[in-house]
Amino acid sequence: MVRFTAALAVLGLMVLGCAAQAQSRFDGWASAVIAADWRDSDGRPIAAFDNARRDLTTAFQRAGFDPDAMISVSLRPDVANPVEAEDSLRRFAEAAAQAPRGCLFYVTSHGSPEGLVFGPEATLEPERLIPVLRRICGDRPTVIVLSACFSGVFVDGLKGPNRMVMTAARRDRSSFGCAADALYPYFDECVLDGLKTAPDFIALSRATTACVAAREQAENLTPASEPQTAIGANMQLLLPTLRFRSSGDTSGS
């Protein structure tokens, strides 16, 4: 009887431990990871954006984002069940309605000084994205990551007290890594590398910026893309408390 009671106690501790591990600081957060283009600069199909979407989705889930509150889509039309641009935003809005504590919005694509390529024909301009995210995420804590050339053009319009905005380049610079033989765009690859060890989004931003600069310098790529980060006052205090789940703990992912 003593041994049986002890075994039950150990089992109970194991169950409690698993429950504790399954908890995430991002419980109740909605997230979107969108590959919004699939072409190189000459219009030929490439895999880099879709590779990034696939592996960023896995990495953010391991970091603590709930798969049930995440949409992960590609906007390329040459697949069995294509997702249209407006539908991707609608799905994100639905996820945000069910998970109202915070938002993560990540897009990887080509960009121009006018905005992001967002599907086969559309451009997502700052003046369009700003009200969309205001409607979907409101005043809740929101992290926006835009991986594209010239994506710094979005920073001024998107930043706010409850916002963190990361972009792959400043408003007048290109980013790199969209060639036919690239596994990922360089910025996305650096985010993936950073997620292996960074404890939170502020550390992830610093690691990503340093990683991009080191790679561009090593390959003599000029002018430097200079990724941008804007962190609102409220987020400066909140983000250090929103720690990523350890890379060694994949429970709940």
SVG drawing of the C-alpha trace seen along z (x, -y; Angstrom):
<svg xmlns="http://www.w3.org/2000/svg" viewBox="-14 -58 47 60">
<polyline fill="none" stroke="black" stroke-width="0.4" points="0.0,0.0 2.9,-2.4 4.5,-1.7 1.2,-2.2 0.6,-5.5 4.1,-6.6 3.6,-5.7 0.4,-7.7 2.2,-10.7 4.9,-10.5 2.4,-10.2 0.5,-13.2 3.7,-15.3 4.4,-14.2 0.9,-15.3 1.3,-18.6 4.7,-19.1 3.4,-18.4 0.5,-20.8 3.0,-23.5 5.2,-22.9 2.2,-23.2 1.5,-26.7 2.8,-29.5 3.2,-33.2 1.5,-33.5 -1.7,-31.6 -4.6,-33.6 -2.5,-35.2 -3.6,-35.0 -0.9,-34.7 -0.5,-34.7 2.5,-33.7 1.9,-34.5 4.1,-33.8 2.7,-36.5 4.9,-35.9 6.5,-32.9 8.5,-34.5 11.9,-35.9 12.5,-39.3 12.0,-37.9 8.7,-36.2 10.0,-32.7 8.8,-30.4 11.0,-30.1 10.7,-28.3 12.3,-30.7 9.2,-32.4 7.2,-29.2 10.2,-27.5 10.3,-30.4 6.6,-30.3 6.7,-26.6 9.7,-26.7 8.7,-30.0 5.3,-28.4 7.0,-25.5 9.5,-27.7 6.9,-30.1 4.7,-27.1 7.7,-25.7 8.3,-29.2 4.8,-29.0 2.2,-30.2 -0.9,-28.1 -1.4,-26.1 -5.1,-26.4 -4.9,-30.2 -2.4,-30.4 -3.0,-30.7 -0.1,-29.7 -0.8,-30.3 0.8,-30.8 -0.8,-33.1 0.7,-31.4 -2.1,-30.4 -0.6,-27.4 -1.6,-24.9 -4.5,-22.6 -6.4,-24.9 -5.1,-28.5 -5.7,-31.1 -6.6,-34.6 -5.2,-37.6 -8.4,-38.8 -9.2,-35.4 -5.8,-35.3 -6.8,-38.5 -10.3,-37.2 -8.8,-34.0 -6.5,-36.0 -9.4,-38.2 -11.3,-35.0 -8.4,-33.7 -8.0,-37.0 -11.7,-37.0 -11.1,-33.7 -7.7,-34.6 -7.9,-38.2 -4.9,-38.6 -2.4,-39.5 -1.4,-39.4 1.6,-38.3 1.5,-39.2 4.4,-38.0 4.6,-38.4 7.4,-37.3 7.4,-38.7 8.9,-41.0 8.4,-44.7 8.7,-48.1 8.5,-51.7 4.8,-51.5 4.3,-48.4 4.4,-44.6 3.5,-42.2 0.4,-40.4 -0.7,-37.7 -0.7,-37.4 -1.6,-41.0 -2.1,-43.0 0.2,-45.4 -0.5,-45.8 0.3,-49.5 0.8,-51.0 -2.5,-52.9 -4.3,-49.7 -2.5,-47.5 -2.8,-50.1 -6.6,-50.0 -6.7,-46.3 -4.5,-45.6 -6.3,-48.3 -9.6,-46.5 -8.3,-43.0 -5.9,-43.6 -7.1,-46.9 -5.1,-48.0 -4.0,-44.5 -0.2,-43.8 0.8,-43.3 4.1,-42.2 4.3,-42.9 7.2,-41.4 7.5,-42.4 10.2,-40.6 10.6,-42.4 12.6,-45.0 11.7,-48.6 9.5,-47.3 10.7,-50.1 8.1,-52.2 5.5,-50.6 7.2,-51.6 5.9,-55.1 2.3,-54.2 2.2,-50.9 4.2,-51.8 2.3,-52.6 2.5,-52.1 1.2,-48.5 3.1,-47.6 6.5,-46.1 7.4,-46.5 10.3,-44.6 11.1,-45.1 13.8,-43.4 15.0,-46.7 14.7,-50.4 12.3,-52.3 14.8,-53.0 16.8,-49.8 16.5,-46.3 16.8,-43.1 18.5,-40.0 18.0,-36.2 15.3,-35.9 17.3,-34.2 16.2,-30.9 18.7,-28.9 18.0,-30.5 16.6,-28.4 15.1,-31.4 15.3,-35.2 18.2,-36.3 16.1,-38.1 13.8,-35.1 16.7,-32.8 18.2,-35.1 14.8,-35.1 14.8,-31.3 18.4,-31.3 17.4,-33.8 14.4,-31.8 16.7,-29.0 18.2,-30.9 16.5,-34.3 14.4,-34.5 11.9,-37.1 11.1,-39.4 13.4,-42.2 16.4,-39.8 15.1,-38.2 15.2,-41.6 18.8,-42.3 20.0,-38.9 18.2,-39.1 19.7,-42.6 23.2,-41.4 22.8,-38.2 21.7,-40.1 24.5,-42.7 27.1,-39.9 25.9,-38.0 25.7,-41.0 29.2,-42.1 30.5,-38.6 29.1,-38.5 29.9,-42.2 26.3,-43.0 25.7,-46.8 24.0,-48.9 23.2,-47.2 19.5,-46.5 19.5,-47.9 16.5,-46.1 14.3,-48.4 12.7,-47.9 10.2,-50.1 9.0,-49.2 6.3,-51.1 6.6,-52.2 4.1,-49.7 5.8,-46.9 9.2,-47.8 7.8,-46.8 5.7,-43.8 7.9,-42.0 10.6,-40.9 7.8,-39.1 6.6,-37.3 9.4,-34.7 9.6,-32.2 9.3,-28.5 12.7,-27.0 13.9,-25.3 14.4,-22.2 10.7,-22.0 8.4,-21.2 5.4,-20.3 2.2,-21.8 3.8,-22.6"/>
</svg>
